[in-house]
Amino acid sequence: MAASEDAKASSLRFAFGNVLSVFILLLIGVLAFSIRLFSVIKYESVIHEFDPYFNYRVTQYLTKNGIYDFWNWFDDRTWYPLGRVIGGTVYPGLTLTAGTMWWILNSLNIPLSVETVCVFTAPVFSAIAAWATFLLTKEVKGTGAGLTAALLLGMVPSYISRSVAGSYDNEAVAIFALIFTFYLYIKTLNTGSLFYATLNALAYFYMVCSWGGYTFIINLIPMHVLLCIVTGRYSSRLYIAYAPLVVLGTLLAALVPVVGFNAVMTSEHFASFLVFIILHVVALVHYIKGILSPKMFKVAVTLVVSVGLVVCCAVIAVLVALIASSPTMGWSGRSLSLLDPTYASKYIPIIASVSEHQPPTWPSYFMDINVLAFLVPAGIIACFLPLSDASSFVVLYIATSVYFSGVRLMLVLAPAACITSGIALSAAFEVFTRSIKFQLPELSGSSQIDAGDTSSGTAVIQNETTKIGKKEDSAKERTSRKTEKHEDLSKERPSKKHKKKEKENVEKISVKPQEEKRLLVLPLETSVLGIFLLVLLGAFYVVHCVWAAAEAYSAPSIVLTSQSQDGLHVFDDFREAYAWLSHNTELDDKGLSLYDLGHVSVSSLLPSSTLPRVASWWDYGYQTTAMANRTVIVDNNTWNNTHIATVGTAMSSPEKAAWEIFNSLDVKYVLVVFGGLIGYPSDDINKFLWMVRIGGGVFPHIKEPDYLRDGQYRIDSQATPTMLNCLMYKLSYYRFVETDGKAFDRVRRTEIGKKYFKLTHFDEVFTTHHWMVRIYKLKPQKNRIRGKTKKTKAKGSSTTSSKTSGSKRKNPWH
């Protein structure tokens, strides 16, 4: 009777714990979603940054024209005159996810616009990512650690920076896919289920569709498999967890057009294939060992090892041949920049010019993960107590993500830091609460055997019972029927001696864990102080995360604000300039846009040949196409370095040479961003040296030292003549002296060197209210003047013919 009551109470506690966990997870999801809405509350529901505008444009095209037109879409509004095949050059996961959400909502008669769905996609998936973190951490260290890790991920600033409302970028769904893939891998590793292995391959396929960072998964998991093999932890569960992922996952990855045969032909994937071969060799050795005698096993191992070495040598030879045929050894530029942080700055300046590719500074660690940086070492130690296959994966995950965060990928570190910190906090709370429980006077005596002790004691009893059951199974084959009958009779009529022995055994088993726990008990005052400090640490983390979400990461780059004594100032110059372009440029005008200026238009169905093309640096291309509905030359998709270098060369050249380059590119408008008046630091003058480096990488006559004075970049009276006469300088500072009479640049904190000059080949057509965006129009080519008399005409024609025969027209591109 007492046993049934205890079982009933235990089941009730278990059910209550599950209900409470679900309720806490719902609250964590609400928190993760709501903390990312500051951008909508403080500003408006608008797309942020630059890349999200292209993703929004593609999503809008998908919802209007369908999936088949999306895969075959040739976009002639970008990379003029080359164009771009959208279906084969984008990771479609984000677009397909948002399009599916929009279709489901409209099917349920919830008429949300595509823009609204795009704005709130990232917050929704942040909540789902927090739940996936709970599942992953629960598989490693239990429910308490899982809930703590989910709460930490829902608020971590590093993740908030890429998932606020309006941040419609690939990372919005990719972080969820990354965590969920790791969870299914650990789940398969713990259970050995082929069902979870199949789901793992499908989750990996979704990750490949969503983000180029999928190579982190396909290299981290093989590293863990190899670690398990080297440390003697091979099992059939390890084989089931890895082999289907490589086979099925690679086949599915090859179906993504932007990946294609890169899934088997690039060096980023070779590690997975090599570990796949090693795993099969180890599996074959274990299989042979189970069916052969020790003597025959040695012979078989010698044969297997010999054949394996031959196969490995052949595979390595093929890989070496493939790698040697590539100038980058089979690695992409971004992967090489991860392995060697100085590679991009030396050889690929277009990659080094992107701010998110820059290594983070030390203060950024405290800004992005805050107190988690101090909890990670404690979490790593907790993973070793005890060490399992799942906890070893977490240790490897945090170790590799710390390295890559120092190179570039701070975002990858956030989930790993939250998981290890959640494990550390959960373990610390368990120690402190257990210490208090054993020492409080009202919990003395029999009440000490509480839910926690009962659960742990029950676990020990279950382990002992399992061991006894295994011994009984092995002994059944050797027992006689007589013994079985004797056991049955003894069960039916148990003696007092047997009852006493059973009671003593149960008491020993239940008392043993209590005695072990008492050895870990801390003083009462220390435990209370420890819990207080942990709560204080958590409160500090929450305050920092809320501040980061509200102030640091919620402002959209399209709308800027500043606080002064006069109050809040809003700078909406970007949308003012794009609206002017949309309403004041004729359809037969032609303009150009630089590497970031490429994909922003969605509404107009006019062919690109009738749309103006606008020239600017690459940061503004996506927005120009989407918001101004104008064709551009280049954008953030850096597939053609020569195209980008051409615009950089034009910006670095004198006015006449720049006009010739733009005219040859069929350009009519040039857009520059200038922050010298209001102190906006991310303007084109600060980015100008990257234009020089990228242009000089293709056109050698552009040399960076020509723009530096004694190695320093200056725009004042000490600036070089090359700098003072280049097009970027003139377009930025034209009429700037009229603002205050001194031409004082508030970003560079100096007066400019050349204040009074005129433009001969460009006309200023529009400057925004705060001078942040300035638009110029190329002057038309002058008509040739004919002579008034035949004599003058003949004389002029003879002179012209002699000059033409003596010299050819100068090529403005060289």
N, C-alpha and C positions, 0 to 999 in steps of 0.2 A: 504493500500500500504506500509506504514511504517512498519507495523507488519510483512508483508511477507518478506521485506528486512532484518529486524532483524532476522527472522527465518533462512533466507538463509545464512546470515553472521554467525549465530551461528552454523549451520550445517557445513559450510566451516571450521570454527575453530575446530570443533569436528573431522572432517575428517583429517585435517592437524595434529592435536594432535595425532591421531591414527597412521598416517604414520610416524610421528617423533618418536613415542614410538617404533614402529617396527624397525626403523633404529637404534635407540639407543640400542635396545636389540641385534641386529645383531653385533654391535660393541662390546658390552659386551661379547657376545659369542666368538668373535675373540680374545678379550683380555684374557678371561679365558683360551682359548686353547693355545695361543701363550706364555703366561707367564710360562707355564709348560714345555716348550721345551728347557730350558737351559741345561738340562741333556743330551739331544741329541746333542745340538750344541757344548757344551764344551767337551763332552766325546764321546759317540757313542750311537747308538740305541741298548741298551742292557737291559735285565731284571734286576731289582734292588732287593736288600734285599734277604730274604730266602724263605718265603712263596710263593712269586710270581713264583718261579721256579717250585714248585709243581703245581700251577694253570696253568702255561704254559704247563707243561708236560701233564696234564689232557686234556687241550684244544686241544693239538696236537693229542692225542689219539682219542678224539671225532671227529675231522675233518677227521681222517684217517679211523676210523672203524664204525662211525655212532652212533646214539643215543641209539639203543638197546644194542649194545656191551658196551657202556659206562655205562649204568645202571647195567649191570651184570659183570663188570670188576673186577676180583680178581687180585690184584697187588702182585706178589710174590717177587718183588724187595725190599720191605720195611718190616720192623718189622720181619726180619728173626728170627726164622723159621715160624712165625705165619702168616705173610702176612696181607693184608688189603683189605676189600671190599670197593672199591672206591665209587661206586654208592650210598651206604648206609651210608657213613660217611662224605660226603662233602656237602656244600651248593652250588647247581649247577647253581645259577643265573648268576654269573660272567662267568663261562665256557660256558653256553648256549648262553649268550649274545654275547660274542666274537666269538663263533662258527657261530652264525647266521650272524653277520657282515661279517665274512670271506666268508661265502657262498653267501651272497648277492653281495659282491664286485666281486667275481669270476664269478657269474652269469652275471654280467654286463661287463665281460671281463676286469676287473681291477685285474691283477694277483699279489696281495700282498701276502706275506708269512704270515703264522700264527704268527710268532714272531713279525712282524711289526704291525699286528692288535692288538696283546696283548700289545705292547709298547704304542700305541696311544689310547687305550680304555679309560684310565683314563682321559686324557685331553678332549676327546670328551664328556664324561659324566659330566665333570666339567662345560662345557658350558651349557649343558642341565639342570644341577642342578641350575645354575644361572637363567635360564628362569623359572624353577619351583619356585624358590624363589620369582621372580617377581609376578607370579600368586598368590602365597600364601599371600604376603604382600599387593597386590592390593585388595584382598578380605577383608583385615582387615582395611586398612587406605588409599586406593586410589592409583592412578597410580604413582604419584610422589614418594611416599614412596616405592612402588614396584621397580621402576627403581633404586633408591638409594640402596636398600637392595641387588638387583641383582649385582650391581657394586661392593659392598663391599664383597659379597661372592665369586665373581670371582677372588679376589686377596687375601683373608684372608690366612695368612701363615699356620694356623692350618689345613685347608683343602688342601693347596698345599703340605704339608708334606706327605700326603697319596694319592696324585693324580698327581704327576709329571709323565712325560713320562717315562715309564718303571716300574712304581709302579703298577704292575698288581695284586692287592689284592682285597678282597671282598668289602672293603670300596669304591673302585673306582665307583661302581654302586650303592652301598647301600645308600649313602648319598642322591643321587637323588631320590631313591625310598622312603626314609624317608620323604623328603620334599614334594614330590608329593602326598604321602598318606595323609599328613596333609592338603595339599591344597584341595584335594577332600573332606576331612571331613568338612573343613570350608565351601566349596562351597555347599555341601549338607545341612549344617546347615543354610546357608543363603537362600537357594532356596527351600529346602524341596523336592528336586527332587529325585525320586527313581532311575533314570538313573545314576546320579552322585553317589548315594549310592552303586550301583552295581560296578561302576568303582573304587570306593574306596576300596571295597573288593578285586578286582583284583589287585590293586596297593599294597595292604597289602600282597597278595599272592606272588607278585614279591619280596617284601621286605623279606618275610620269605625264599624265595629261595636264597636270596643273602647274608644274614648276620644274625648271631645269635643275633645281637642287635635289632631284631624285637620285643623282649619282652619290649623294651622301649615304642614302639607304643601301644602295647596291654595293657599297664598299664597307660600311660599318658592320652589316650582318655577316659577310664573309670573314671579317676580322674576328668576330665573336666565335664563329664556328671553328676557325683555325685555333683560337685560344682554348676552346673546349677540347679539341683533339690533342693539342700539345700538353695540356694539363691532365690528360687521362680521363676526361669526363664525357667520352663518346657514348652515345646510346642510340637506340632506334628512334627515340623521340627527336633527337638532333637531326637525324637523317630526314625524317618526315617534315620537320620544320624548314629545312633548307632546300632540299632537292626540288620539290614542286615550285618553290618560289623562283628558282633559277630558270627552270624549263618553261613553266607556264607564264611567269612574269616577263621573261625576255620575249617570248612570242607575242604577248599582248603589247609590250612596249614598242615592238617593231611596227605595230599597227598605227601608232601615232605618227602622222605625216612629218612633223618637225623632227622626230627622232629617227624613224625608218631604220636603215641598216647600221646607223651609229650604235644601236644597241648591241651589235656584235663586232663592230669594226673599229671602235675607238678604245683608247687605253684606259679610260675610266671604268670600263666594264670587264677588263681582262682579269682582274683579281677575283671576281666572282666565279669565272670559269675555271681558274686554276684551283681554287678551293673546292669547287665542285668535283674536279678530278681526284683531289686528295681525299675527299670524303668518301668517294666510291672505293678507293684503294683500302682505306681503313675499314669500311663496311665489309669488303670482301675478306679481309684478314680475319675479322671477328667471326664471320660466317664459317670460314674454313676451320678456325680454331674450335668451333663447337661441334664439328662433325668428324674431325680427324684425331688420331692419336697424337701424343706429343712428338713422337719421332717423325711421323709423316707431316706433322704441322710445320716443323722446321724446314723440311724439303719444300713444302708448298710455299712457305713464306719467302724462301730464297728465290723461287720461280716467280712469284708475284712481284717481289721487289725488283727483280731484273727486268721483267716486262714493263713494270710501272716506270722505271727509270728511262727505258727506251721511249715509251710513249710521252713522258714528260719532256724529254730532250727534243723529240719531234715537235711537240706543241710549242715549246719555247723557241725553237728555230723558226717556226712559222710566225710566231708573234714578233720575234726580232726582225724578221724580214718585212712584216707589215709596218712595224714602227719605224724602221730605217727608211722606208719609202716616203715618210711624211717629214716635212721640215720641222714640225713641232713635236716629233716623236709620237704622233697619234693623240696628243692632248690638245684640248681646246685652249684658247687664250685665257679664258676665265679660270679654267682648272689649273693652268700653269701659274697664274697669279696667286692662286691659293697655296700651291706648293712652294712657290718662290715669290714672296711679296714684292720683290724688286723687279720682277720680270716685266710687268705691264709698263712701269715707268721707263724701262730701258728700250722696249721693243714695240709696245702697243699703247701709245699715248691716248688713243681714243677710249680705251678701257680705264686707264688711270685717271682720265678726266672726270669720270662719273663719281660723284661724292660717296655713294653707297659702296663703292669698291675700295675706298680708302680704309686703312687700318684704324680701328678706334683708339682713342686716347684713354689713359688710365681713369680720368674722371668719368668718362662715359660708362665705365663698368658700374660705378656707384649710381650713376643716373639711371641706367637701364635695368639693373637687377637689385640695386640697393642693398639691403641687409642680407640678401641671399648669398652674396659673395662670401660672407663670413660663416654661413651655415653649410655651404657645400662641403668643406672638409669634414665636418662632423657627419654629414650624410654618407660620405664615402666610407668612413670608419664603420658606421652602422650597417652598411651593405656587407661588410665582412663578418658580421655577427648574426647568424653564420653566413658563409659564402655559398651561394647556390648558382645555378646556371642563369637564373633571371637577374639576381643581384650583380653578378659579374658583367652582365650586359649593360646594366645601368652605370657601373664603374667605367666601362669602356666608352659608353656614350658620353659621359661627362668629360672624360679625358680628351677625346677627339674634338668635342664641341668647344672646349676651352681653347684648343689650338686654333681652330678655324675662326673662332670669335676674335682672336688676336690678329688674324689676317684680314678677315672681312665679315664673316657671317655671324654677327652678334645675335641675330634673330634665332639661329639654331641653338644657341646656348640657353636661351630662356626656358624652354621645356625641360631640358636636362637639369638646370639649376633648380627649377621648381620641384622636380621629382626628388632629387637628393635632399633638398631643404625640407620637403614634406616628410621624408623618412627620418631626418634628424630631429625635427620638432616632435613628431609622433613618439619616437623613442625616448626623448627627454621628458615629455609629459607622462609617459608610462612609468618611468623611473621615479619621478617626483610624486605622482599620485599614489603609487604603490608604497612609497616610503611613508607618506602621511597616513595611509590606510592602516598600516601595521602599528602606528604609534598613537593614534587618537584613542583616548580611553573608552569612548562609546563604541568603538569597533573591536574591543578586546573579546577574548573568549571565543565562543562558537560563532559569533557574528563576523569573525575575521575571515571565515570561509565565504567570501562574497562572490559576486558574479565573475569578477576577474579571476579569482583563485579557482572557482569551480570550473570555469572554462579551461584554464591551464591544467588543472588537475584532471579534468575529463579528457583533455588531449593526451596526457601522459597515460591515463588508464586505457584509452583507445590504442595507443602505441603498444602498451604491454599486452593488451588483448590480442592485437594483431600478431605480435610475435608468438603468443601462446597458440593462436589459431594456426599459424604456419607450422609450428612443431607438431600440432595434433594432426594436420594434413599429412605430414611426412611419416607420422607414426601409424597412421591408419593402415597402411599397407602391411605392417609387420605385426599388428595385433590379431589375436585369434578371436573366434566368436565367443569363446568363454569369457574373455576379458571384456568384450563389448556387453555381454549380458550382465557381468558383474558391475560394470559402470552404470548400466541402466538401473539395476537394482539400487545401487548406491545413490543415484540421482532421485529415485522415488522415495527412498527412506534415508535422508541424510542424517548422520549422527551429529551429536553436539560437538564432537572433536573436529569434524569437517567444517561445520559452521564457524567454529572459532578460528580455524586456520584461514578460511576465506575472509573473515572479518579482519584478521590481522594483516593479510596481504593487501586488502583495499586500504586499510589505514596507513600501511607503510608507503603505498603508492601515492596516496593523497597528501601525506605529511612530507614526503621527500621534496616536492616542488616548493612547499612552503619554507622548508629549511634552506633551500637554495636561494629563495627570494630574500629571506632574512639576511643573508650575507651581503645583498646588494642594497640594503636599506640605508638611506642617508638620514642625518639628523633632521628633526622636524623643522627647526628654524631654517636650515639650508634648503629644504624642499619647498617651503612656503616662499622663501626669497627667490628660488629658482623659477617657480611658476610666475611670480610677480614680474620678474625680469623678462620672461618669455612673452607675457602679455604686453608688457611695455614695448618690447621689440616689435611685436606684431602691430601694435597701435602706430608706432613710428612708420612701419612699412605701409600701412593703410593710408596714413596722411600723405606720405610721399607719392604713392600711386595716384591718389585722387588729385593732388596738385599737378602731377605730370599729365594726367588725362585732361584736366581742365585748362591748363595754361601752356604747357610745353608742346603737346602733340595734337591739339584740337584745331589750331588755326589753319585754314586752308591756304595754300600758297597762291591761290587765285585772288584772294582778298586778304589784305594786310591791315593790321591795326597797331596802334601805338598809344601808350598812356602818357599824358603830360599833365601839367598843372591846369591846363584848360579843359581837361577831360579826355575822353576816348576819341581818337582820330581814326577814321576808316579810309584806307587807300584802295579804291576799286579801279585803278588805272588799267589793269589788264583787260577786264571786260569792256571798259570804255574804248580801248584801242581796237579790240576784236569787233565790237559793234560798229565802229567807224569803218573798218575794212569791209564789213558785210554790207553796209548801206551806201558807201561812197566810192566804191571801185566798180568801174564798168565791167560788163561781162567780157568784153574783148580786150581788157587790160591783162597784162601778164606780169606776174610777180614770182618771187622765189623764197623758199624758206630753208634754213639750215637743218642740221642733223637732228634736232629735237622738234622741228616744226612740222611734223608730217602728217598726223592723222587726227583730224578733229571734226570734219564735216559729216553730217548724217542726213540732212534733210533734202538737199538739192539733188536733182537727177540730171543736171547739166553735165555734158562731157567736160573733161579737164582742159581740153584745148580752148574752151571759151571762158574758163575761170581764171582770174588773176593769180599769179604765182608770186609769193612774198618771200623775201630773203631775210633770214635772221640766224642767230646761233641756235644749236640743236635743242636747247632747253624748251623752246616754245612751239615746236612744230606740231605736236599732238593737239595742243590747245587751239592753234590757228586753224587747223583743218576742221575741228569739231565745232568751234564757236564762231569762226569767221567764214566758214564754208569756202575756203580758198585752197587752191592746189599748192603743194610745197615740193621742194627739191629733196630734202632729207629729213629724217626724224630719229627717234631713239633706237630704232632697229638698226644696229650698226653693221649691216651686212656688206656695205660698199664703202670702204675707207677712202677711196679716191674721190668719190662724190662729196664726202664730208670735207676732205682736204681742199677741194676746189673752193668751197665757200670760205673756209678758213684762210686760204691764200688771198681771196678777194678782200676780206676784212683787214688783212695785214699789208695790203699793197697801197701805193699812192692812189689818189682819187681817180685819175685818168685810167690807170691800169685796172683798177677795180671796176670802173664803169665798163670797160671793154670785156672783162670776164663776165659780168652780169648780163651784158647785152648779148654776148654769145650764148648764154644760157637761157635767153628769152625771158628775162626778168624785168619787171617794171617797178616793184616796190621793195624797199629794204626796211626792215624793222629792227631797232636796237632797244635794249633795256638799259636805262641809266638811273643810278641811285644817288648821284652826287648831291642833288638838291635836298632830299629828305633823309639821306643816310641809309639807304637800302644797300646792304653789302653784296648781295648776290647779283650784281649787275654785270654787264658785258665787259666793262673795263677790268674788273677783277678776274674775269674768265679769259681775258684776251691772250695771255701767254699760252693757254691750251690751244687756242686757234693757231698761234704761231707754230707750236710744236707739231700739231697734227698736219698743218699745211706744209711745214718744212720736211716732214717725213716722206712726202710724195714729190714736192717741188723744191729741189735743193737750193734755189736762189733765196728762199725764205730762211733766214738764220736767226735764231733766238738772241745771240749776243748783240745783234744790231739794234735790239729794242731795250737793251740794258745798259746802264751807266755804272761802270765798275762793279758789275754783277748784281746791281740793284734795279728793281723795276720802279721807275719813277714817271710821274706825269707833270711834274712841276717845271721850273725853269732849267733844271739840270737834266731833263729828259733828252734823249738822243734825237737828232733830226728825223731819223727813220720813224721813231715813235710819234713825233709831233705831226708828221705828214701822212700817216697811215689813215685809211678810211674810217676805222673804228674810232680813232681819236676825234676826227672831224665831225662825224655824225653824232657822237656823244656830247661834245662840248660846243657845238654850233649855237651861237647866241647865248651861251651860258652866262657870259659876263653881264647880260642885261637883267639877270635876276637880282643881284645884290651889288653890282658895280665892281666887285673884286674877283668874281669867279672862284669862290672858295668851295672846294670839294669836301663835303662832310664825311664821306666814306674814307678817302685817303688823307683827310685832315691837312690839306695844303691848297694853296692857290695854283691853278693850272699854269702851265708854261706858255701856251700860245692862246691868247684870249680873243684876238681880233683876226678873223679870216673869213673869206667868202667861199662858197661852194660853186664850182663851175660846171659840174656834171650831174648834180642832184638838186632837187627842189624839196624843201620841207613842206609837207602837206598836212601833217597833224602831229601835235604834241599833247599828251594827256594833261590833266589838271595839275598833277604833282610832278610832271616831267619824267615819270617813270618809264613811259613807252613813247618812242619817237619814230615816226614813219616818214620815209623819204621816197620820192618818185624819181626814177631815172629820166633825165632830160632826153628828148628825142635827138637822133643823129642829125647834124646840120646838113642842109642841102648844098650841093656843089655850086659855086658861083661861076656862071658862064661869062665870057668876055663880051663887051659891048660892040666891038668891031671884029671883022674877020681877021684883021692883022693881029689883034690882041689874042684872038682865039687860036690862030695858027701858032703864034709864039708860045702861048701857054700850053698848047697840045704838044709841041715839040719838047718843051722843057719837061712836061709831065712824063712823056714817053722815055726821055733820057733817064729821069729819076727812077722810073719803074724798071727799066732794063738794068740799072745799076744796082738796085737793092730790092729785096722782097719785103712784103709787108710783115711787120713784126708780130710774132705770135704772142698774144697777151698772156698765155698760160705758162710761158717759160721765161 
